[in-house]
Structure formats: C-alpha cells, structure tokens
Amino acid sequence: MKHIITSAIISAALLTSAAPLAAKSITFSGELELYNYGGVDQPFGALPNSINVSIELDEDQPPTAVEDGGVAQLAIFQTAVQSFSYDVFGALGGLLGSWSADDVQIQMLDYILGDGIQFFSTNISGPEPLNRMQLLFEGAPGVWSNLMLDEVTEDVLRNMTTAWMDINVIIGEGAFGARFAVDTDSITVSDPSDPAPSPVPLPAGLPLLLAGLGAFGLVRRGRRSGARDAGA
C-alpha cells in the first residue's frame, strides 16, 4: 500500500508540473493527384498513393523579411520551422519512403485576390532523387490580418480553397515527382497558445487521492475477510 501511495503522489506531481507545448504542431494526410517521375532510379518501389505530413513550428518567430507591393504583402520566415517530415505509402498501405526537410522557408501572402501560405525547401533527407518539397495552401482574401504565424490555425487551414504538396526533383526545366492533394478534413493543429486544462493542485488533489486509495484498501480487506469466512 505504501508503494502504491508513493507512486500515485509522484504521478500526480508530474501531471501538475507538465510543461506546455514548445511548438505549434500541424499534421495532415493527402492523396496522390499526379505522378510523372520516369527516371532510371525510381524513388518508390511501387506507385505512391498517399502521404502523411508532420510539421512543428515556432509561431512566435517574427518574419525575416516583409515585402509590401501595395496590392500584396509578403512575409518570409526563414527559421520558424523546427521540423518537417513526411511519409509516402503505396496503395496497399505499405511505407514507400520517409523524408525530412531542413531550412524550410515559410511565405505568407496577403493579396487582393486571395491569401495563402507556402512551405518550401530544397534541403531534403531521404530516398533520392526527390530533393525538393513545396506545400501550398490558398484561400480567399482577408484570411490574414497581420501576417504572423499565430494566425495559422486548424480552422484557417481547413477552410483554404486549395491545398497541395509536391515532392519532386528539377530535371532540365521541368519538375518530376509526385503531387498530393491535401485532405483538409485530416488537418490537425496543436497550438501551444491554446489554454490547457487546469490540473488539480497537488495539495488539493492529495486528499482525494488518499481517500480513493483508502477505499481501495477497504475493498481489499473486505474481500480477504469474506474469503476467511467462506473458508471457516
């Protein structure tokens, strides 16, 4: 019983002192829309069918540069993305390859004809030769109000009118690889700025915990007593 109480108190202390999320997390899946790679070294063992993407970014990072063209404003973020990874699967669900992108640039566009956000990188780790990644979300005008990353929410991304991701390689003047249409219903955004559920403070929660453990002990003693009476 002593060991149970000690473990429970430690678990409660860990719960009450849990740190908040360090980065905004974005995940989604997509279905193959176009595949035009015909090189000698095939990047996949079979025709790709779907993609799963995971992104972590620091929404507090200010833009590296802001360009104002009158009818359009562009904010560029060079270091906000902390991680960007994606897995490609075949028609039967088997994993065909995993990639990660470094030095991912984000561009947020506020344009009179429509707003959008783009993720782009040519520093890719994974099966060759697909060394380029581009993710684009486009929506109606007025999506952005201040061109800051805290505006990138689950509702905003789900309501974009166009969303696709390319993984490819540039050969000559053309891009060869795969384009995936983003399933906007699959988009989830875990935002560190969202209020977390308030934990029960340890001093207030401890009596409840001990009372529950005490009841557990009474049940055990009752069962033992019943077993002895039955044995008699």
N, C-alpha and C positions, 0 to 999 in steps of 0.2 A: 504493500500500500504506500509506503514511504517513497519508493522509487516511482510509483505512478504519479504522486503529487509533485515530486521534483520535476519529472518530465513535462507534466502539464504546465507548471509555472514557467519553465524555460520556453515552451512553445508559445505561451501567452505573451511573454516578454518579447519574443521575436516578432510576433504579429503586431504588437503595439509600436515597435520601433522600425518597422519595414520602411525602406527608403522609397520615395516616389520614383516614377519612371524617369529615366535620364534623357530619353529621346522620343520624338513622335514616331510611331511605327505605322507603316502603310503596307497592307498585303492585299493581293488580288490574284485572280486567275484569268486566263484568256484562251480562246480557241483559235486554231490556225485559220488564217484568212488567205495567205499567199505563201507559196514556197517555190523559189526559182533558182535554187543553187544547183549547178551542174558541173562543179569542179571535179578534179581527179580524187582529191582527198575529201571524201564525204564526211561532214561533221556529225552526222547521225547514222546509227545502224539501221534505222527504219524511218519511214516518213513521220515527221513530227505531227503531233495532234493538239497538244495543249501546253500551257506554261503556267507556272506558279512563281510569283514575284514577291520579294520581301525587301522593304526599304526602311531604314532608320535615318532620321534627320533631326538636326538641332533647329527648332523653329525660332529660337531667339537670335540666331545669326543674322546680322544686318546684311543687306546686299553689298557685294563687292563694287558694283557699279550700277548707276541708274541713268538711262538714256531717255530723253524727252524729245519726241518728234512732233509735238503738237497734237496730232490726232492719235498718237500712240505713245505709250510709256513702257519701257522695258527695264526690269530689274534682274540683275545677274548675280547668282550666288555661287561662289567657287568652292567653298569649304563646308557648306551646311550638311551635306550628305555624309553620314557616318558609316553606313554600309548599304550595299545594293547587291542583291543576289537573286538568281533565277534558275529554275529547274525546268527542263523540257521533257515531255512524256510522249510516248507513242500511242497509237490507237488502242492498244490493249492495256495501257496504264503503266507500262514499264518505263523506267527512267532512261532517257537517251543521253543526257548530259547536264552538267551543272556549271554555272558561270558566276563570277563575281566581278563587279565593276568598281574601279577606283577613280579618283579625280573626277567625280561626277559633277557636271555643271547643271545648275537649275536656271531656267529662264522663265520669268513670269511676265506675261504680256497683257497690258490693258490697252485695248484697241477699240476704235469707234465701231468697228464691225463685229467685234467679238473678243472675248478674253481667253487666255489659255496658259498652260504651264507645260514646260518641256524639261525632261531629264536626258542628259547626253553624256556619253563617254566613249573614248577610244582606248582606254587603258583597261583591257579585259583579261581576266584569268579564267581559263577553261579550255575545252576542246577547240583546237584550231580548225579552220582559219577564221572563225567568226569573231572578229576583233573590234566590233563596233556595236553600240547599243543606243537606241533612241526611243524614248517613251513620251507620248504626247496626249494631253487632254485639252480639248477645245470646247468652249461654251458660248453662251450669249454675252452681249455687252453688259457691263455692270457687275460681273462676278466679283472682281477685286475692287476694294476701296482704298487700300494703302500699299499694295504690292509687298506684303510681308507674309512670311511662311505660316504665321498663326491663322491665316485665312484658309489654309489648305485643310479642310475638314472632310469628314466622311460624307456629309450631305452634299457639299460642293462637288466633290469628285464624282459621286453617284449621279448627279444631275448634269454632268457635262454631256454635250450632244455627240461628241466624237472622242474616242479613246482607243489608241492602238500602240503596240510596241514592236519595234523592229530589232532583230539581231542579225547582223549581216557582215559582209566584207566588201570593200570597194575594189572592183577589178576594172581597170580602164576608167571609163566614165560611168559605169553602172554599179548599182548595189545589188549584191546577190546574197540570199539567205531566206529568212522567214519573217513574215508579219503576222502578229497575233491580235485579234480583236479583243479588247479588254471586256470581260464580263462585269459591267458596272455594279450588278447586284452582289457580286462577291467582294467588293471593296470594303475593307475594314480599316479604320484609323483609330489607333490608341493614342490619345493626346495627353501628355504629361500635365497640361494646364487644366484638365478636367478635374473637378473636386473628387477626391477619393472617399469611399465610405468611412465614416468616423469610427475608429476602433473603440472598444470599451477600455477606458484607462485601467491599467493593471490593479491599482488599489481598489477600484470599484468592482472590477470583474473577479477579483480573487475570492471574495465570499461566495459568489455564485458558483465558482469553480469548485471550491471546497465542499459546498453544500451538495453539489452533484456527485462528487466523489464519495461523500459520506453516505448518500443514498445508495450508491453502487455497492459500498461495503455492507450496508444493512441487508441488501438483497442477497449478497453472497452468504452472510451469516444465516439469513433465513433459510436459504437452500441447504446449508450444512445441517442446521437444526432439524429441518424436515427429513433429511436423509438419515440422521441418527434415530429419529422417532420411528421411521419406517423400518430401520434395522432392528429396533427393540421389539 
